[in-house]
């Protein structure tokens, strides 16, 4: 970014940023002299037994050595850069709008209440480690798409819970003793694959082992599941104190529960997580915000921007396990959630019943197909607020079109985990052009300390 643009951004931010003058001066100097940080590039060939943990930290948690206040400053800088790009593109589409007069407010980054060991879900992959053993569980230095990678254990990563690290180590110990080979590449004929570990704030643990069946008979698959069960229930793995253990024979990169059912080897079928005084069921493939403490900050920020009232009908797009709708249920007239993952919708319905949230409804299906029908069913509801919380690729343009066409929707709160992705930016532009919405507030929330990822909440109204 050249100095002239940095100078313009600096002047522009004086009007739109919720920060004091001294901070702005430091931010502008940062913009002028230091490029936005990017994850340090580490080549697999650089990884040794001595530096492997520093290498994987640079890849997974590139800000781990940066004081937390400075991490927040970096994330505000990134948010400002993203929004500047969005504003320019919106004004290019709406000729009557002027960049200099574009009025919205970018707030300070809301920090995470917990900065270490905050992740409630981790996916440990399998590949060759620095010792040459192909049965190493951890995270990759390098990308499989670009060539060979090195797998490094996550034992020194500050964002992962110690209990998760212990389960991963126990699983690695187990598969290293197994005569069955690993499935590092789908063409190699192996079996042992990745491990997902989930936990709740109470410390309960769920482990999900993925296994490529290849040509093994069902009887043999059941035998491998029984061995795994024995190891974690009565063998060396028992020290992990798992609440539940699942086994999923899967022939694809990822398998849904419909494609390859999860087999519960022992324990409870789900974990229960608590937010405020609500309880939520978490199944093996359920979506739940990875940082529970920061998720509470996120949801309360959304509700504040949504201006919920007892007359509000909440349209919860990409509702997942229903967290947003259920948390809002006591503040609104009613809520309708939609999600494309049927198992998540099942969890959402069960969560609603468990919390006696009788004014919420959940529908399974693609948002772009279901939203028009949902809106038609709401009849003459006078105050509809849409909350959109899609994945990294954003929302389908037809779903945004449906939101724009519903004149009862006066406010859209968009929660983005990747606000700089082209499709997400297109969603923002479509809301402001086709939907005639105006951007009011932008609030960054740090759900991922020590990384460069930032959640952005954008409030649109008309």
N, C-alpha and C positions, 0 to 999 in steps of 0.2 A: 504494500500500500504506500503510495507516494506521500510526501510531506504536505502537499497542498490539500489532498483529501483528508489527511489527518487533522490539518488545521480547521477545515470545514466541520469535521465531526466534533472537534473540540468546542467550537463556537455553538454548534447545534445542541450539544449535550448540556450546555448551561441552562437551556430552556426546559429540556425534557428529562434530565436525570435527577433522581431523588437523592442527591449526594451533596456534600458541602464543598465549598470552594477549594480548600486545600487538597481534598481528594481528587477533584477535577484536574487540578494542576498536575498532580502525580500521574493521573490517568492519561492526560494529553501527552506528557513527556514519554510515557510508556508507549503510546501509540506512535509517537514521532520517531523513536529510536530503537524500539525492540519489536520484532515481529511477533505475531501471536504464536505461542509455543505449540509445537506439534510433537506427537509421540516420538521419542528418540528411536532412530532406525538402528536396529541391532541385527547383524547378519548371523545366521546359525553358525557360520564358520568361526565367529568370534567367541562363541560360548565355550568356556572351560569349566572344569570341576571347581576351580577357585572363584570364578566370577559369575557363575550361573544364576545365583540369586539376585545379584545386582542387575543382570541382564533382563531377567523376567520382570523385575520390579519396574525397569525403565519402559517395558512394553505394556504391562497391565496397569501400573499405577505411576505414570510419568511425573506426577507432582508429589510423590511421597516424601521428598526431602524439602519441599517448600512449606514454610509456615502457613497455617490454615488461613489467616487473614489475607495473605498474599494470594492464596488459591482463589479466594472469593473475588479479589480484585481482578485476577486473570479471567475469571468466568464472567464478571460484569463487562470486561473489555470485549470478550467474545460475543456476549449478548448484544452489546452496542453495535458491533460490527455486523452481526446477522441482521439486526433490525434496520440498520442503515441500508443494507442491500434490499431488504423487503420494501422499505419505503420508496426507494428509487424505482423499483419495478412496479409498485402500485401506481405511483404518480405517472409513470410512463403509459400505463393503461388508461388512467383517468386523467385526460388532458387538462381538465379544469382544476386539478389539484396541483399544488406547488410544494416541492420538497421543503422549502424554507418555512412554509406556513403549515406543514403537516403537524398536527397536534396530537401527541400521545405522551404517556409518561412511562419511562423505564425506571423501575424501582431498584433498590439495592437487592443483591442476592440474599435470599433467605437461607441461613446456614443450616446444616444438618445438626440435630442435637447430639448425634453420635458420629465420630469420625474414624473410629477403628473397629474392626470386627463387626461391621454393620450389615454385611450381606446375609440375607436369610435364604439365599439359594445360590449354589455354585455348581457349575458343570465342569467336571474334571475329564480331560481328554486323554487318550492313550497314543503314545508314539515312542520312538527311540530316545532315550535319555543320553546324557553326556558319557555315561558309563557303557554305552552301546547296547543296553538292554531294551528291547522293543516293548517290554511290559512296564512302562513308566507312566504314572498317572500325574497329570498336571496341566500346564499351559504351554502354548507354543511360542518359541522364538522363530519367526519366519512364517510364511503362509504356505499351506499345502498346495495351493494353486500355482505358486511360483517355484516349487521344487522342494528339496529335502528340508525338514524342520528339526528342531531339537525340542524335546519335551522336558520341562523343568518343573519339579514339585512346587506347590504353592506354599511351602512351609514358612516362608519369610514375608509373604504378602500381608500388608497391614490391614487390608479391607476384608480379609476372610477370617471367619470365626475359627478359633482353635479346635472346636469340636468337629467342624467340617474337615479340617486338615487331618485330624486323627482318623476319621472314617476313610478318607482317600488313601491314607497310608496303609490302613488295615486291608483295604480292597487290593491295593498294589501287592502287598505281602501274599494275599491269597492267590491272585492270578499268577504270580511268579512261581508258586508251587504247583499250579495246575499244569497238566500235560497238554492242554488245549492251547493252540497258538492265539495271539492277539489278532484282532481285525483292524490293522492300521490303515489298510487300503482295501476297498471292496473287492479288488481282484486277487487278493492274496490268500483267500480261503480261510482266514482266521475266524475266531469267535468272540473273544472278549473285547468289549467296546467301552464307551464312556460311562461315567458314574455321575449322577445328579444327587446332591445332598441338599435337603431343605430343613429348616428349623424354624421354631417360633420363639417369641420372647420368653416363654417359660423354659426354654432349653430342650424341648423335645425334638427328636431327630427322625427324619425320614430319608432313606437311601433308595435310589432307583438304579438298578444295574441293567444296562442294555447289552444284549447278546445277539450276535448274528447266528442264526440256526444253521446256515449252509444246508447240508443234506442230512442233518441229524433227524432221527425219528422222534416222535412226540415223547416216547418213553425215555429216551436219552435226555431230552430237554428237561423233563421232570426230574430226572436223576441229578442233573447239574444244579437245578434249583434247590433240590433237597440238600446237596452238599453245601451250597452257599448259605442256606438257612442254618444248617448245623454249625458252620463256622462263626456266624454272627450271633447265634443264640447261645451256643454252649462252648465254642472254641475261642481262639485268641481274639476274634472280632467282638466278642461279648463285652470287652472293656469299653466299646463305643457306646453301649447302652442305647441301642436304636429303639425308637418307639414303633417303627414299622420298616419293613424291607420289601421292596418290589423287584420283580424280575420281568423284563420285557424282551422277548425274542423279536427282533426287528431286522428286516432285510433292506431297509432304506436308510438314507442319511438321518431322517427324523420320521417317526411313526406316531400318528395320533392313536388314541385309545381305540378308535374304530378300526384302524388299519391293523394294529397289533395290540391286543388287550394286555393290560398290566396284570401280572399274577402276584397277589399278595402272599408272600412267603411266611410272614408272621407279623403280628402287631395290629395296631389300629389302622383302619382304611384311610384315614386322613389326619392331618394336624389341625388344631384349632388356634387361630391367631386372634388376639384381642386388640381392637382399636376403640379408644374411648371406652364406652361400656357395651360395645357390640362385639359379637363373636363371629368369626368367619372360618368356614371350612376350606382347607387347602388340600387338594388332591395332587397326585403326581404331576399332572400336566396343567394345573390351574395357573392362571396369571395372578400374581400378587406383587405389589411393588417391592423391589428387592431390599429397600431400606425402610423398615417398618416405622421407626421413629420419625424419619423425615417425611414419610408418606402422610402422617397425621398433619404435618405442616402444610404439605401440598394440598390436601383435601380442604382444610380450613381456609386456605388462600382461595381456592376455587369457589367455595361457598360465599366468601366475602365479595368476590368479583361478580358472582352470579346474582347478587341482591335477592336471595331467596325470601319468599314470604309465604304465609299460610295459604295464599291464593295461587302459588306457583305450581305449574306442572313441569316436572323435570324430564327432559328427553336425554337419556344417558346413552350416547353412541359409542360403541366399542366398550361395553360395560364390564367385560371380564366376569369375575365372580360376584359382581353386584355391589362391590364395596361403596362406590360413590352414591348409588341410589339409596342403599340401606342407611348409610351415615346421614343422608339428607332427609330421610323419611319423616322424621319428627319436625322438620322445618317447613315442609311443603305439603300441598294438597295431595299430590301423588307423583309417582315416577314410573317411567317406562324405559327399560333398558333393552338394547339389542346388541348381539354379538354373533360372529360367524362360527365360533367354536362351541359346538353343542354341549360338550362336557363342562365348559365354563358356565353355560347357561343353567345346566342342571345344578351345579354348585351354587349359582346365584339364587335359584329358587329355594334350595335347601337352606341357604343362609337367611333368606327372607323369612322362612317359616320359623327357623330357630330363634330369630330376633323379634318375632311377632310383628314384622313390618308388613302389615296387611294392605297398605296403600301403594305397593310396588308390584310391577309385573315385568317379566323378562321373556324376550322373544329370540329364538335362534334363527339366524339367517344373515345374508349379506346386507349390510347397512343400506346400500344403494337401492336394494329391492324392497326392504322392509319399511324404511322411513316414510315413503308416501302413504302406505297403508296405516302406519301408526298415527300419522298426523290426521288422516281422514277419520280415524276412530276417536280422536280427541274432540271432535265436534267443535263446539263454540268456546273451548277453553281460552280464556282471555289473556293469560300470562304464561306463555311457554318459554322456558329457558333451555337451550341445548348445551350440553357439556360433551365435548368431543375429546376422546382420549385414545387415538389410534396408535398403531405400531410405528416403527421408524419410517415406513414408506408413506405415511400419511393416509388420508381418506380418499376413497374413489371420487372422481369428479362428479359422478352422477349423484352420489350421496350429498356432496356439497350443494349441488343444484337443487336437490330436494329441500335442504335447509333454507336455501335462498328463496325458494318459491312459496314457503309457508309464511304468510304475512303475520301470523300470530306470534312467530318467533321474533322477539325484539332484541334478544341478547344471545350471543354464542360465546362460550368460554372454551378455548381450544388449549388442550394440554399436549405439548409436543416434547418427545424425548429426542428428536433430531430436527430442530427447527431450520437447519440449513439445507436439508435435503430438497432437491428440486421439486418433488411432488408436494411436499409440505408447503413450500413457498408458493406453489401454484394454488394450493387450498386457500392461503391467506389472500392472495390476489383475487381469486374468484369470489370470496366473501365480500371484499370491498368494491368490486366492480359489478358483477352480476347481482349480488345481494344488496348492494348499496349500504353495507355496514361500514361503520367508522371504527377505527382502532382506538381504544381508550387507554387501557393500562397493559403493561407487560411486566410480569414478575418472574424473575429467575429463581428457581429453587434448587439447592444443591442436594441431590439425592445420591451423588456418587463422589464423596471426598477422595482426594488423591488422584482422581482421573480428570480428563478434560471434558467429560460429559456434563451437561447442564440441562435440567428440565425447564422449559419456558411455558408460562401460562399467559395466554393472550386473551384479552376481553374485547369483543366486538359488539357494538350496539347500533340500533337504527330507530 
